[in-house]
Amino acid sequence: MKSVLSLPNLIKLSMKFQTPIYAPNSQLLASGHRPPHVQVRRGYFHDISEEGQDALNVNPSAIRTFLTTQNIDFKQGFTCYSAACTQCRKCQNPTAKKAKIFINSATGSFNCSECTWSGTWKQFEAVVDAFQHGDPADSEKNAVHSRLRGLDDASEAAEEERRLTHCLTSLSAAEFADLVKLHQIQGLKMSTLMELGVQVYSNKRDLFFPRYHSNQNQCCGYKRMIVRELPEETVITEQIFPKEAGVLGLFGWNLIPKKATELVITSNEFDAMIIRQETGKPVVALPKGISLLPVEALPLLEQFSKIVLWLDGSGNRSWQAAKIFSRKLDEKRCHLVSPELCPTRALNAFQSGTEVNGIILKARPVSHKSVVTFGSFRSDVLNELTNREDFSGLRWQRFPALNRILKGHRRGELTVLTGPTGSGKTTFLSEYSLDLCNQGLRTLWGSFEIKNSRLAKTMLNQFARKSMQKNVTEFDLWADKFEQLALYFMAFHGQETLDNVFEAMLHAVYVHDIEHVIVDNLQFMMGATNFKTIHDRIVKQDQLIEGFRKFSTSHDCHVTLVVHPRKEMEGQELTAQSIYGGAKASQEADNILILQNNRGKSGLLQGKKYIEIVKNRYDGDLGIVPLSYDKDSQSYVKKERAKGDNTVGATTTKKTGKAAAAFAAAKPSTFTGAATDGATEDEDEDQSLTNRIVI
Ligand SMILES: Nc1ncnc2c1ncn2[C@@H]1O[C@H](COP(=O)(O)OP(=O)(O)OP(=O)(O)O)[C@@H](O)[C@H]1O
């Protein structure tokens, strides 16, 4: 994945935020007005355009056909095709006869197991002649003899970091006991930590966890667990290197025997260690927990015919992630430790007296996706029954009222948002998606109407909850934090074909484990064609909606789609029937949200825009969420009041009491309900509105 901004855009950004921007070689690209001590920064959003383009027209059968017509002898693995590597110099050596290139069957990207020669499918096609003749000179001429992206630099930086750390034996027995208590790793032996390469920093509290890729002797990245003492609590945070781009590697990979055929995958290093200690089984931990199974790790995992996934057992998201990962790894070989089998992560299970090996042996095979029995999803049913709160989805932090109605944001659903032109749909969606992304939901934005840089500016203001224009000196601070989000952008602008958009989405879901796609808006996929009749136009739109519906269901990925209302509806209050096109949108969508522009005339809605939820398939609750707009931060969330500011609170409390009557007067036939006790004043207000259910 690449971070790219074109030079003109960089200059514009620099001017806008009055900050200098440098190239990686420290050459000044744009000066801004800031003093020259500002550090080098990268562009702050991830552009997947190149990857998406590369994925176009690549599919398993196209890859197989190409390899066959080129007379390349290949084997089909679980996730990759493999062929002997004749390309790299090392593989010319008779001792490196076993070197293979692995070609990912979904994307076509390839890399060699020995020399880490790597590239995209297009590059492979371009040098296939040189590849077949094993002519390294030729490959160099073609300038694609590239190593896995950034592997060398990252390895060097990781080794440098390791030099800052010390062996655990440098700790006294009391210091090690403190460390165990601090990280809550009772039961783990020092020898186990050491075997897996864990080291301690000079402060005797922070830990270093190395990760490895194909070279089991040299780490390619690391995680630092940083312990911070705050006045009232101790906080442990994780710093991951490399952050996003490049090869992340796997913790524990250095100990995996080349001939091992079974593997356990965990989402946490300590879980991997307890499994190693208690069972001696080959085990690795994922670099970013349940949020990512890096695609470049797939060739490493080809050797295993059985993979047991035991991810962090707390919560539905990890169970969902295990199922998504098993699809990526090939369900045939995957076994899952379900929350029903063991509701906690491995270390916690061990600490509470559970026999870890027994749980791994009982892991259930993932059944064939099109032939299922009740037994295969009985744990899902039990989960849904016992963890209803959890199943109701990821909760918005900025929109508590949305949680009350929609019960959170769930995977695999289709949400349609409509509203009059210019009413603020993009602005709202930006914050709605940012809120979830900030909680770790991997998000892909398709903004066809406004440029990514403008959208990112809005998001940055919302993220910082202040105007970046007015606080330009803080740009670097916020941009750095913003850059940490798992946020990706499609690099499309204006009209785009559905095929191209789907290809980019498919690629992003597969490679980046995207969980939420936002498409703003559907009209940009209708094509420039002049439709003969309105009917033709409606049919086309229905096909598009059907496509997005299928996508969200089959990839268990939430799709939020902006659809314009019918022209004649502008100026009137909109309903589910106002969405442009046939009935498809309202049939296929799981949730329909309308940004109502015609501000309420009286009561609590006076002068406010609001979101009206007119369809909610999950729960059936409907209602409204009032929006207060703050122009500076482009945010729909009220600014936090200073502590002790009772003036506003008193007014609000009073207003809450009268609100129901005032509101009922505004919309008497549509809403019923009352405010709830015990909520904060703001929540009271939201609650008093959202409790009114459309009947
Ligand atoms: N509640 C609001 N009050 C005032 N201005 C707003 C509000 N919400 C958004 N805006 C501003 O209105 C402009 C249009 O907003 P936005 O692009 O989000 O609307 P939209 O509904 O997506 O437009 P379109 O129908 O063209 O796609 C932006 O400049 C935005 O900052």
The ligand as a Gaussian input file, in Angstrom:
#p B3LYP/6-31G(d) Opt

LIG

0 1
 N      -25.661000      21.612000       9.248000
 C      -24.979000      22.414000       8.450000
 N      -25.130000      23.756000       8.548000
 C      -24.427000      24.586000       7.735000
 N      -23.554000      24.154000       6.793000
 C      -23.365000      22.845000       6.650000
 C      -24.066000      21.896000       7.464000
 N      -23.664000      20.659000       7.093000
 C      -22.757000      20.815000       6.100000
 N      -22.567000      22.115000       5.841000
 C      -21.734000      22.695000       4.803000
 O      -22.499000      22.663000       3.609000
 C      -21.685000      22.352000       2.495000
 C      -22.275000      21.150000       1.763000
 O      -22.186000      20.034000       2.606000
 P      -22.052000      18.538000       2.044000
 O      -21.090000      18.481000       0.902000
 O      -21.807000      17.674000       3.203000
 O      -23.526000      18.332000       1.493000
 P      -24.103000      17.133000       0.597000
 O      -25.504000      16.907000       1.026000
 O      -23.201000      15.973000       0.639000
 O      -24.069000      17.786000      -0.844000
 P      -24.434000      17.102000      -2.261000
 O      -25.909000      16.904000      -2.289000
 O      -23.966000      18.105000      -3.255000
 O      -23.694000      15.811000      -2.321000
 C      -20.297000      22.127000       3.030000
 O      -19.551000      23.306000       2.838000
 C      -20.488000      21.873000       4.514000
 O      -19.370000      22.316000       5.264000

